Amino acid sequence: MHKYAVDQTLDLLPSHGSSTRRAAPCRIVALLPYEGRLVQYKVQSSLESYQRIVSENDLRVPAEIAVAIAAPEVEPQV
């Protein structure tokens, strides 16, 4: 099952292999069918003019959103 949705903006992690992929914000363009055990997405990076196919492990919720989810605002008690 896909963890992220179409049009969601995430951080694309840099590649650790021979690819020239750099870390950057990206938008999910499409959810792709399962390929073996990998969940894959088609994404558009803000740094590139073309779309990439990446696995779910290559994506991360942006830090500022993750912090907001982890520590929701607490209303003061009166």
C-alpha positions in Angstrom: 0.0 0.0 0.0 1.3 3.5 -0.9 2.1 5.7 2.1 2.0 9.0 0.1 -0.6 10.5 -2.2 -0.7 12.2 -5.7 0.1 15.9 -5.4 1.8 15.5 -2.0 5.1 17.4 -1.7 7.9 15.5 -0.1 11.7 15.6 0.2 13.5 13.5 -2.5 16.6 12.1 -0.9 19.9 12.2 -2.7 21.1 9.1 -4.5 23.8 7.0 -2.9 24.8 5.3 -6.2 26.0 6.5 -9.5 23.0 8.6 -10.2 23.3 12.4 -10.2 20.0 12.8 -8.2 20.3 15.6 -5.7 18.1 16.2 -2.6 15.2 18.5 -3.4 11.5 19.0 -2.8 9.4 17.0 -5.2 5.7 16.4 -6.0 4.2 13.0 -6.5 2.8 12.8 -10.0 1.6 9.2 -10.0 1.4 6.1 -7.8 2.9 3.1 -9.7 2.1 -0.6 -9.4 4.1 -2.7 -7.0 7.4 -3.9 -8.5 8.4 -6.9 -6.4 8.4 -5.7 -2.9 9.0 -2.0 -3.7 6.3 0.7 -3.6 7.2 3.2 -6.4 6.1 6.7 -7.4 6.6 9.0 -10.3 7.8 12.3 -9.0 8.7 15.8 -10.3 11.7 17.4 -8.6 11.8 21.1 -8.2 15.4 21.0 -9.6 14.7 18.9 -12.7 12.7 19.4 -15.9 11.9 15.7 -16.2 10.1 13.1 -14.0 11.7 10.2 -12.1 10.5 6.9 -10.8 11.6 6.4 -7.2 10.9 4.0 -4.4 9.2 4.9 -1.2 12.5 4.7 0.6 13.8 7.6 -1.5 11.1 10.0 -0.1 10.7 11.7 3.2 8.1 14.0 4.8 9.7 17.5 5.0 11.1 18.2 8.4 8.9 21.2 9.2 5.8 19.1 8.5 7.1 16.1 10.5 7.7 18.3 13.5 4.2 19.8 13.3 2.7 16.3 13.2 4.9 15.0 16.1 4.2 18.0 18.3 0.6 19.4 17.7 -0.3 22.6 19.4 -1.8 22.3 22.8 -4.5 24.8 23.7 -3.8 26.7 27.0 -6.0 25.7 29.9 -7.9 28.5 31.5 
